[in-house]
């Protein structure tokens, strides 16, 4: 398997998990029906989004580095 294919598979897998987490977070925020001011999510949600995206960015970097060695 080519390196490009390995990177596509690992990136897709991680981003799919991340997308599901974002979906569930958004669904929970809708149930709480917080009032929105502007186009940004509420501060608490924005912080959680940042943490999730940051964590998965680091995981993706580590995964690609590991795949590249093989």
N, C-alpha and C positions, 0 to 999 in steps of 0.2 A: 504494500500500500504506500502510495506517495505521501510525502510530508504534508502537502496541500490538503489531501483527503483527510488525514488524521486531524489537522487543525480545524477543518470544516466540521467534522463529527464532534470533536470536543467542544468547540464553540457553540454549535447548535444545541448540544445536550445541556450545557451550562446555562445558556440564554433561555432555553425552554423552561428550565426549572425556575429561573429568575422571573420569567413572565408569569408563571403560575403563581408565584409568591406575590407579585404585584397585583394580579387579578384578585386574589383573595384579600389583600389589603384594601383594595378599592371597594370590593363588595362589602367588607366590614365597615368602611367609612360611610358608605351609602346607607347602611342600616342605622348608623348613629345619627345620620342627617345633620351633620355639623353645617352651620351657616358658612358659606364661602364668601370671601372678600377678595375680589380680583380673580386672576386666572391661575394662581399658584395654589397648590393644596394647603391645608392647614399646616402650621409649623411642625407639629408632632409627626404628621404623615410625611412631610418633606424630609425630615431628619431620618425617618425609617427608610424612605426611598434611597437617600444618600448612602446609608449604611449598607443596604442590600446591594446597590450597584457597585459600591466600593469593594465589598467583600467578593462579589463575583468577578470583578475586574482582576483582583489579585489572584483568585483561584484560576481564572482563565490564563493569566500570565504564567503561573506555575505549571499548569497542565500543558501549555504549549511548549514550555522549556523542557518538560519531561518527555513529551512526544518527539521533540526535535532530537533528543539524545538517542532515541531508538532507531 
